[in-house]
Amino acid sequence: MNSIFTTLPGGSLTSPQGFLAGAVASGLKASGGPDLGLVFSPAQCQAAGLFTRNRIKAAPVLLSRRHLARGKARAIVANAGCANACTGPQGLEDAQEMARLTAGKLGLEAEEVLVASTGVIGRRLPMEKLRKGIDEIGLSREGGHDFVRAIMTTDTFPKETALALETGGRRLLVAGCAKGAGMVHPDLATMLAFLTTDALVDGAFLKVALKRAADLSFNMITVDGDTSPNDMAIILASGQAGNQPIVEGSPEASIFQEALEQVCIHLARSIARDGEGARHLLEVKVEGAVSPLQARKAARAIASSPLVKAMVYGADPNWGRIAAALGRSGARVEEGKLEIYLDSLCLFQGRPLTFARDEVRGILRRPEVPIRAVLNLGGASATAWGCDLTPDYVKINSEYTT
């Protein structure tokens, strides 16, 4: 990581100046754990968001996208346990009520509130529980840790981080949290990601910066090839650090962009590592592609291949799975120029190479399995993250609503 960045121990969504958060257990989760969270900025924030490309979009996605049209927001209310997706006009009314209730609690306009939901599709929100829960949420500077736990579903650990950076004589913070473990695939996966910064950032640049960061992170992870109706990534910039506005093309813009990318990549890797039933994180690097788009296609194809995932689960040195995924990726690949590596061990270099099977199996048994494909056709590269496919994935998802 660039030396100008410092990871904050115990960093959370509320580490940047100007943010409060909290959560309660409102009864949406069978476990009885926290399931309703709130993030709030007393000051107006520049805001930007990205949303699922699934053609079926949950009510909170439709509402939040509408509220973000102004590029401003001050609060995010999010629940787990019910997706409020495929719930028709009533679902939209329920999402709107969540925004109104939150706005009333905080003294805001409803349009300043963004809404997010995650959980089972096709069920109405239990609004009587949410009305009580929203009223009961307490907010604090330490509440970011509670918020991230409230949005977890099948996640096994909370995913959060914060970075500090120095630029223009000011100390700025960029932080984020996310949830996601299953129904994860590029184009925002099945995830909720929330990002905050106390930097003063031009609204137009904030949108561009989020898109660039997502393309290198959230759009490069996969667990199972599915994308939900609820996915979103939101960033709020409070401007409380007192810096000069960060605009496209400024030296500060490149530093801020890199920090945002580091935060998003950390969260994306955490999601892939926590894939439902997963035992191994896959990091797939493709080098020497003819364009960045083709490099991303190739890396994503390998990381998302069920056969590659099964190969890693079984520690089976069947590198042909990687070659086959590359060949169907849509990227230009020439067999005679292709090189395939597990870590630094080359398995294929235009032709099969001799290798020790036990050495390959040892690499595949590591908690993190590095796969590298060198196409030798150009100068573009990309990295994708995934996980192995285990019997536990089938068990978790065969019992999700029962």
Residue pairs with C-beta under 8 A, 6 or more apart in sequence:
1 7
1 262
2 258
2 262
4 165
4 166
4 167
4 255
5 163
5 164
5 165
5 258
5 259
5 262
6 163
6 164
6 165
7 161
7 162
7 163
8 15
8 161
8 162
8 163
8 164
8 173
8 175
10 145
11 160
11 161
11 162
11 163
11 175
12 21
12 142
12 144
12 145
12 147
12 148
12 160
12 162
12 175
12 177
13 19
13 21
13 39
13 144
13 147
13 148
13 160
13 175
13 176
13 177
13 194
13 195
13 196
14 20
14 21
14 39
14 140
14 141
14 142
14 143
14 144
14 147
14 175
14 196
15 144
15 162
15 173
15 175
15 196
16 162
16 172
16 173
16 174
16 175
16 196
16 197
16 198
16 238
16 240
16 241
17 173
17 198
17 238
17 240
17 241
18 41
18 42
18 43
18 45
18 198
18 238
18 239
18 240
19 39
19 40
19 41
19 141
19 144
19 196
19 198
19 236
19 238
20 39
20 40
20 41
20 42
20 139
20 140
20 141
20 143
21 37
21 38
21 39
21 40
21 139
21 140
21 143
21 144
21 146
21 147
22 37
22 38
22 137
22 138
22 139
22 140
22 143
22 146
22 147
23 34
23 35
23 36
23 37
23 38
23 137
23 143
23 146
23 147
23 149
23 150
24 34
24 35
24 36
24 133
24 136
24 137
24 150
25 32
25 33
25 34
25 35
25 36
25 133
26 35
26 36
26 79
26 129
26 130
26 132
26 133
26 136
27 35
27 126
27 129
27 133
28 35
28 36
28 79
28 80
28 81
28 82
28 119
28 126
28 129
28 130
29 35
29 80
29 81
30 81
33 149
33 150
33 152
34 146
34 149
34 150
35 79
35 80
35 81
35 133
35 150
36 77
36 78
36 79
36 80
36 130
36 133
36 134
36 137
36 150
37 77
37 78
37 79
37 137
37 146
37 147
37 148
37 150
37 151
38 75
38 76
38 77
38 78
38 102
38 134
38 137
38 139
38 147
39 75
39 76
39 144
39 147
39 194
39 196
39 236
40 74
40 75
40 106
40 139
41 74
41 75
41 236
41 238
42 74
43 74
43 238
43 239
43 240
44 72
44 74
44 112
45 72
45 73
45 74
45 236
45 237
45 238
45 239
46 71
46 72
46 201
46 202
46 203
46 206
46 236
46 237
46 239
47 68
47 71
47 72
47 73
47 114
47 206
47 234
47 235
47 236
47 237
48 68
48 71
48 203
48 206
48 207
48 209
48 210
48 234
48 235
49 64
49 65
49 68
49 114
49 210
49 232
49 233
49 234
49 235
50 188
50 210
50 211
50 214
50 218
50 232
50 233
51 57
51 61
51 64
51 65
51 188
51 231
51 232
52 58
52 61
52 187
52 188
52 227
52 228
52 229
52 230
52 231
52 232
53 187
53 188
53 227
54 187
54 227
54 228
54 229
54 231
56 85
56 86
56 229
57 85
57 229
58 83
58 84
58 85
58 86
58 91
58 117
58 121
58 228
58 229
58 230
59 84
59 85
59 87
59 91
59 92
59 94
59 95
59 117
60 84
60 95
60 98
60 115
60 116
60 117
60 230
60 232
61 229
61 230
61 231
61 232
62 92
62 95
63 92
63 95
63 96
63 99
63 115
64 114
64 115
64 116
64 232
64 234
67 73
67 99
67 110
67 111
67 112
67 113
67 114
68 114
68 234
70 111
71 203
71 206
71 207
72 112
73 112
73 113
73 114
73 234
73 236
74 106
74 108
74 112
74 113
74 236
75 102
75 103
75 106
75 108
75 112
75 113
75 114
76 113
76 114
76 115
76 116
76 194
76 234
76 236
77 98
77 99
77 102
77 113
77 114
77 115
77 116
77 134
78 115
78 116
78 117
78 118
78 147
78 150
78 151
78 192
78 194
79 98
79 116
79 117
79 118
79 119
79 125
79 130
79 150
79 151
80 117
80 118
80 119
80 150
80 151
80 152
80 153
80 179
81 119
81 120
81 153
82 117
82 119
82 120
82 123
82 124
82 125
82 126
83 117
83 118
83 119
83 120
83 121
83 122
83 123
83 228
83 229
83 230
84 91
84 94
84 95
84 117
84 124
84 125
84 230
85 91
85 117
85 121
85 122
85 228
85 229
85 230
86 121
86 122
86 229
87 94
87 122
87 123
87 124
87 125
90 124
91 124
91 125
94 124
94 125
94 127
95 115
95 117
95 125
96 110
97 127
97 131
98 113
98 115
98 125
98 130
98 134
99 110
99 111
99 113
99 114
99 115
100 110
101 130
101 131
101 134
101 135
102 108
102 113
102 115
102 134
103 109
103 110
103 112
103 113
105 134
105 135
105 137
106 113
114 234
116 151
116 192
116 194
116 230
116 232
116 234
117 125
117 230
118 151
118 153
118 179
118 190
118 192
118 228
118 230
119 153
120 400
120 401
121 228
121 229
144 160
144 175
144 177
145 158
145 160
147 177
147 194
148 158
148 159
148 160
148 177
148 178
148 179
149 158
151 177
151 179
151 192
152 158
152 179
153 179
153 181
154 181
154 182
154 276
154 396
154 400
155 179
155 180
155 181
155 274
156 181
156 274
157 270
157 274
158 177
159 177
159 178
159 179
159 180
159 267
159 270
159 271
159 274
160 175
160 176
160 177
160 178
160 267
161 175
161 176
161 177
161 263
161 266
161 267
162 173
162 174
162 175
162 176
162 263
163 173
163 174
163 175
163 259
163 262
163 263
164 171
164 172
164 173
165 171
165 172
165 173
165 174
165 255
165 256
165 259
166 172
167 243
167 251
167 252
167 255
167 256
168 243
168 244
168 252
170 241
170 242
170 243
171 241
172 197
172 198
172 199
172 241
172 243
172 256
172 259
173 197
173 198
173 199
173 241
174 195
174 196
174 197
174 199
174 256
174 259
174 260
174 263
175 195
175 196
175 197
175 263
176 193
176 194
176 195
176 196
176 263
176 264
176 266
176 267
177 193
177 194
177 267
178 191
178 192
178 193
178 194
178 267
178 268
178 270
178 271
179 191
179 192
180 189
180 190
180 191
180 192
180 193
180 271
180 274
181 223
181 271
181 274
181 275
181 276
182 190
182 223
182 224
182 226
182 275
182 276
182 393
182 396
182 397
183 189
183 190
183 223
183 224
183 226
183 227
183 228
184 190
184 191
184 221
184 222
184 223
184 224
184 226
184 227
184 271
184 272
184 275
185 221
185 222
185 223
185 224
185 225
185 226
185 227
185 304
186 219
186 220
186 221
186 222
186 227
186 300
186 304
186 384
187 219
187 227
187 231
188 214
188 218
188 219
188 227
188 231
188 232
188 233
189 218
189 221
189 222
189 223
189 227
189 231
189 271
190 226
190 227
190 228
190 230
190 231
191 218
191 231
191 233
191 271
192 230
192 231
192 232
192 233
193 218
193 232
193 233
193 234
193 264
193 267
194 233
194 234
194 235
194 236
195 210
195 233
195 234
195 235
195 236
195 260
195 263
195 264
196 235
196 236
196 237
196 238
197 235
197 236
197 237
197 238
197 256
197 260
198 237
198 238
198 239
198 240
198 241
199 237
199 239
199 241
199 243
199 246
199 256
200 237
200 239
200 241
200 242
200 243
200 244
200 245
200 246
201 209
201 237
201 239
201 245
201 246
201 256
202 245
202 246
202 247
202 248
204 248
205 246
205 247
205 248
205 253
206 235
206 237
208 248
209 253
209 256
209 257
209 260
210 233
210 235
210 260
212 257
212 261
213 257
213 260
213 261
213 263
213 264
214 233
214 264
215 296
216 261
216 264
216 265
216 383
217 261
217 264
217 265
217 267
217 268
218 233
218 264
218 267
218 268
219 296
220 268
220 296
220 299
220 300
220 303
220 382
220 383
220 384
220 385
221 268
221 269
221 271
221 272
221 303
221 384
221 385
221 386
222 272
222 300
222 303
222 304
222 384
222 385
222 386
223 271
223 272
223 275
223 276
223 278
223 386
223 387
223 393
224 275
224 276
224 389
224 393
225 304
225 306
233 264
235 260
243 252
244 252
246 252
246 253
246 256
247 253
268 385
269 281
269 283
269 385
272 278
272 281
272 282
272 385
272 386
272 387
273 281
273 385
273 387
275 386
275 387
275 388
275 393
276 392
276 393
276 396
276 397
277 389
277 390
277 391
277 392
277 393
277 394
277 395
277 396
278 387
278 388
278 390
278 393
279 313
279 367
279 387
279 388
279 390
280 312
280 313
280 364
280 366
280 367
280 368
280 369
280 387
280 388
281 367
281 368
281 369
281 385
281 386
281 387
282 303
282 308
282 309
282 312
282 369
282 371
282 385
282 386
282 387
282 388
283 368
283 369
283 370
283 371
283 383
283 384
283 385
284 299
284 302
284 303
284 371
284 372
284 373
284 383
284 384
284 385
284 386
285 299
285 370
285 371
285 372
285 373
285 381
285 382
285 383
286 295
286 298
286 299
286 302
286 331
286 372
286 373
286 374
286 375
286 381
286 382
286 383
286 384
287 295
287 372
287 373
287 374
287 375
287 381
288 374
288 375
288 376
288 377
288 378
288 379
288 380
288 381
289 295
289 298
289 331
289 332
289 375
289 377
289 378
289 380
289 381
289 382
290 331
290 332
290 375
290 377
290 378
290 380
291 378
291 380
292 380
292 381
292 382
294 330
294 331
294 332
294 380
295 331
295 380
295 381
295 382
296 382
296 384
297 329
297 330
297 331
298 326
298 329
298 331
298 333
298 373
298 375
298 382
299 373
299 382
299 383
299 384
300 329
300 384
301 325
301 326
301 328
301 329
301 330
301 331
302 308
302 322
302 325
302 326
302 329
302 371
302 373
302 384
303 384
303 385
303 386
304 325
304 384
304 386
305 321
305 322
305 324
305 325
306 389
307 321
307 324
307 325
308 321
308 322
308 325
308 371
308 386
309 386
309 387
309 388
309 389
310 316
310 388
310 389
311 318
311 321
311 364
312 364
312 369
312 388
313 388
313 389
313 390
315 361
315 364
315 365
316 361
316 364
317 347
317 355
317 357
317 360
317 361
317 364
319 340
319 342
319 347
319 348
319 360
322 340
322 371
322 373
323 335
323 338
323 340
323 348
326 333
326 338
326 373
326 375
327 333
331 375
332 375
332 377
333 375
333 377
334 375
334 376
334 377
335 350
336 350
337 350
337 375
337 376
337 377
338 348
338 349
338 350
338 373
338 374
338 375
338 376
339 346
339 348
339 349
339 350
339 373
339 374
339 376
340 346
340 347
340 348
340 371
340 372
340 373
340 374
341 347
341 370
341 371
341 372
341 373
341 374
342 360
342 363
342 364
342 369
342 370
342 371
342 372
343 363
343 370
343 372
345 355
345 359
345 360
345 363
346 353
347 353
347 355
347 360
363 369
363 370
369 388
